[in-house]
């Protein structure tokens, strides 16, 4: 079992190119289905979710390949999941 707090402590790494995307700042949950839809990671230039562009990586849960002790491996095309923040 993993708690959301524990997930926020893991670095998100893109397995395709080895890039470090950052740390989870939020998650999106489908309450009707009772499942996590995507994880949210602040986009480039943001520090601790502040002081930067209003872009974020919205990574579908299906793109997560492995959750380890310290990292979460995802397989994404960053240009497709980097979007304008809704908040």
GIGI-V162160 format. One record per pair of residues at least 24 apart in sequence whose ideal C-beta (glycine too) atoms are under 10 Angstrom apart, sorted by sequence separation. I is the first residue (numbers start at 0). GAP is how many residues later the second one is. D is the distance in Angstrom with one decimal. If there is no record, write none. Layout:
i = {I,I}
gap = {GAP,GAP}
d = {D,D}
This chain:
i = {21,24,35,36,37,38,56,57,3,21,22,35,36,37,38,55,56,57,21,22,34,37,55,56,57,11,21,54,55,57,35,54,55,57,6,11,52,53,54,55,10,25,27,53,54,55,7,24,27,29,40,52,53,55,3,6,24,25,26,27,28,52,53,23,27,38,40,53,21,26,43,21,23,38,42,20,48,20,42,43,48,42,45,40,42,39,40,42,42,13,37,39,41,11,13,39,39,11,39,14,23,13,14,15,22,14,13,14,19,20,11,12,12,20,12,20,14,9,10,12,14,15,18,20,9,12,14,15,16,27,9,10,11,12,13,14,15,16,18,25,6,8,9,10,11,12,13,14,15,16,20,5,8,9,10,11,12,13,14,15,16,20,25,9,10,11,13,15,5,9,13,11,13,1,6,13,1}
gap = {24,24,24,24,24,24,24,24,25,25,25,25,25,25,25,25,25,25,26,26,26,26,26,26,26,27,27,27,27,27,28,28,28,28,29,29,29,29,29,29,30,30,30,30,30,30,31,31,31,31,31,31,31,31,32,32,32,32,32,32,32,32,32,33,33,33,33,33,34,34,34,35,35,35,35,36,36,38,38,38,38,39,39,40,40,41,41,41,42,43,43,43,43,45,45,45,46,47,47,48,48,49,49,49,49,50,51,51,51,51,52,52,53,53,55,55,56,57,57,57,57,57,57,57,58,58,58,58,58,58,59,59,59,59,59,59,59,59,59,59,60,60,60,60,60,60,60,60,60,60,60,61,61,61,61,61,61,61,61,61,61,61,61,62,62,62,62,62,63,63,63,64,64,65,65,67,70}
d = {7.7,4.8,9.6,6.1,8.9,8.9,5.1,8.2,10.0,9.7,9.1,4.9,9.3,8.4,7.5,8.9,5.6,5.6,9.8,9.2,7.4,9.6,7.4,8.0,10.0,7.4,9.3,5.7,6.6,9.1,9.2,6.9,8.0,9.0,9.5,5.3,9.8,9.8,6.3,4.7,9.6,8.3,7.6,6.2,6.3,8.4,9.6,7.7,10.0,9.8,9.5,9.0,4.3,8.8,9.4,7.6,9.8,9.5,10.0,9.5,9.8,8.4,9.1,9.7,8.8,7.8,9.2,8.5,9.4,8.7,9.0,7.6,8.9,8.3,9.3,5.6,9.6,7.9,9.8,7.9,10.0,5.7,9.1,8.9,8.4,10.0,9.5,9.1,7.6,9.3,8.5,9.9,8.4,7.6,9.2,8.5,9.4,7.2,9.4,9.6,7.7,9.3,9.9,9.9,9.3,5.7,9.9,7.9,9.0,9.3,9.0,9.8,9.5,7.5,9.4,8.3,9.9,7.1,9.7,9.7,9.9,9.8,9.6,7.4,7.4,5.1,4.6,8.6,10.0,9.9,8.0,6.7,7.4,7.1,8.0,6.6,5.6,9.6,7.1,9.9,7.8,9.9,6.1,5.0,5.1,5.6,5.9,5.1,7.1,9.6,9.2,9.5,8.1,5.6,7.3,8.3,7.2,7.2,8.8,7.6,8.3,9.4,8.5,4.9,10.0,6.1,5.8,8.9,9.6,9.9,8.9,9.4,6.7,6.8,7.3,9.7,10.0}
